[in-house]
Every structure is written in structure tokens, then in C-alpha cells.
Amino acid sequence: MRRLAAPLILALALGLPQAAVAEETAESGRVSYEQLCESCHGPEGKGDGPAGIAALPMPRDFSVGAFKFDADSDGRTGTDADLFLVIRDGGMAVGGSPLMAAWGHLGEDRVRALVAYVRSLERPLPQPSD
């Protein structure tokens, strides 16, 4: 059984809330993010990592949750499926930067965990108070 699949199946079987399962998946993606993505996208996902500062275009700022590509051609940009494909296949495969490496060799579970972690970096904009 795949490394992430077993904990997810166990969590679902035990009746843990879906949010808890998503949180566990995001946490497992954090380690991969720190090793593979943080140097460009920064520790908070703002696109301000030390290697990313010199890149043109600058790496995507995950904290705003605005994603550019419709990698699965479903008419919607920035879905989890889109993020999965960009991470798996790299930026150039979807018309983006060739500096965004393809991480498909990590396997589906780790790429999905990276998607969950990237989502966890989104910070909603403050709403004006009335």
C-alpha cells in the first residue's frame, strides 16, 4: 500500500473528520515542500525564496491563492487537479516557466500531499469591516 494511502484509509475508517484527513495530508506535504519548493517559493509560499528572487517571472505567491493555469483544460484555473499537474509535470509542460521543475518522480501520493500543503499556505484577504 502506498505511504500516504494507508493513513488516509485508516483515518476514514476510524471516522475522523475529512478536515483532519486533509490536515494530515498537508502536514506530510510540508516536508517535501521544505526540501523541494521553499528555496523558490519561500517558507510562507509568497514566491520570495532566495532562489526565486532572481527568477523571472517570479515564482507564484501561494498565499493569495491565485493560480494561473488550467492544466486539465476543464475551464477553471487553479483547481487541485491543475496544481497536481503543474507539480507533477513542471511549469513548462503547461506553458509556464521552465524553472518550475517536474516532480512526477515523487509519485502521486507525495504530489497530492504537496497540493494539500500549497493550499494550506493560502491566506484569505482581510474583509473590510462595516
Phi, psi and omega in degrees: 000144181295154186302316181273335183297318182300311179297325180292318179296316179298315180298317179293319179296326179280356178080021177294146179300148181302326179298322179293322178295316179297321179295319178296318179296316178298318180296321178291333176285338181301317182297314178297318179300312181299323181282323192248334191244330189300328183298331177261313187273349177085160184295333179255007177076022184271005180077020186242029177291161184301324178280333183282335183300325181273351184282141173233121358289160177299150176299153180302140174270103183289338186293336179271348177068021178257114183245144193270328194259146170250069188296333180262005175056039179261005179089000179235134178266149172075020175285167177302322178297320178297313180299319178303312183293321179295316179293315183294315189259348180091162183295318184298329181296338182245015179089013180258199184292135175290349178285339177281105184293155172273132182242025181300332180295347178289337183095158185300318184296316180290325177293318177297322177295323175296319177301313181298320180291317177302317177299324182291343179278348180294133178238115180300143176292141178299138179271138178298138178274144181273000000 
